[in-house]
Amino acid sequence: MSNIRPFGTAPSGETVFLIELNNDKLSCEIITFGATIRSLIVADRNGDPVDVVLGYDTVEEYISHDGYLGATVGRFANRIAKGQFRLNDQTYKLAVNNGPNHLHGGLQGFSHRVWSIDHSDERSVTLSLTSPDGEEGYPGNLECSVQYELEDSSLIIRYHATSDKDTLCNLTNHSYFNLAGHDSGSVLDQTIQIFAQSYTPSNPESIPFGVVEPVAGTPLDFQTPTPIGTHINESFHQLLYARGYDHNYVLDGEANKLHHVAQAYDSSTGITMHAETTLPGVHFYTANYLPNGRAGKGGCIYAPRHGFCLETQFYPDSPNHPNFPSAVLKAGEEYNHTTVFSFSTL
């Protein structure tokens, strides 16, 4: 189709394709390496186009650089302590790739695989992937897909998966948003509201302790719209551990039904982004570990805090905390979750 073109070649020799989606409100580029959002263009208050996600110009940069910019991550998004969990009275040992822990699917998670194009038209694309039994240590042959669809002023992401054995499944998108434009620098002046009264505090390795605590009275409280930079440099232990925000929030809405995640706003462009999901948590991350001086799209320079992520998810390390919502996908059952990013201007 005319909206699909080659973007490069993966180390496996597979061709990586770029798919361009358009409607009268948004345009978006998806690449099949990592089922990645490469660009998302929104009109500002003057009607001028603004690309609000960080990304790269070549597939080689997506392969070689860390940070998961725009990628679909799995089989389990976020961290699993010590790279192991128990399921059905069996202990599974996973690849460790984040100190002693397992992060975002392991050494070659879904973010670094080439996905197949199942369907594409002007406004939507569906990409699929098979993760074989034992890959990165996970049980079960997992068949999964992600659909990106533009509908009015929204980008809708729909995840689907099935497995032939009980396994873990926790898929998310790792886009770094900057509502002033991907090349505009720091996001600390941008305002965010997160619809969560609680969060899961973590240790210095970003592994949750297993408790849920209120955000009220802490620098992690975004229950009312607050500039991202207002409290980010405070000497609060959770912020010091992570060099900024890198925390899972317990969303107020009912899981498995679409509910509010967050609302963000940039005063320079007037762009507002509203996020919704069916998942129970969101990981708010302020690009604390993005290398300073890395070249991005068009030769612009990225640095820490030049974007923010809203990774809708099951909680980090949930298989090791029975009190957390379960990310177990039972054999024969279906994983169906949706995340929506909607845009408007003030």
Number of C-alpha atoms within 10 A of each C-alpha: 8 8 14 18 14 12 18 16 16 18 12 8 8 13 16 20 22 21 24 23 22 19 15 9 15 23 21 23 18 23 27 26 28 27 31 26 26 24 23 24 18 25 21 23 15 9 10 10 16 21 23 24 26 25 26 19 14 13 18 14 13 23 16 9 13 11 15 20 25 27 26 27 27 25 25 27 29 27 24 28 23 17 22 19 20 11 14 7 7 8 10 14 16 23 20 20 16 17 11 13 21 25 26 26 29 28 15 14 20 25 27 25 23 24 25 17 19 13 11 19 16 17 18 21 19 20 22 20 20 17 20 15 16 13 18 20 16 25 19 21 19 25 15 23 22 25 20 24 23 24 17 12 18 19 22 19 20 18 21 17 22 23 25 16 17 20 22 23 25 27 30 30 26 25 26 27 25 28 29 25 25 26 22 15 17 21 24 20 16 23 21 23 19 25 23 23 18 19 23 22 21 20 12 13 14 22 20 24 12 18 12 17 13 16 19 13 7 11 17 24 21 20 16 12 16 18 19 23 18 13 18 18 13 13 11 14 13 21 19 14 16 19 16 25 26 21 24 29 30 27 24 16 19 13 16 13 14 17 20 20 29 23 20 22 26 23 15 13 20 16 23 20 21 18 23 21 28 22 29 24 26 27 24 20 21 28 25 18 16 18 15 13 11 13 16 18 17 10 11 15 17 24 18 20 23 24 30 28 22 24 25 30 27 27 30 30 27 25 21 17 16 9 11 19 15 17 20 15 21 17 15 12 13 13 18 16 23 20 24 25 19 19 23 17 17 11
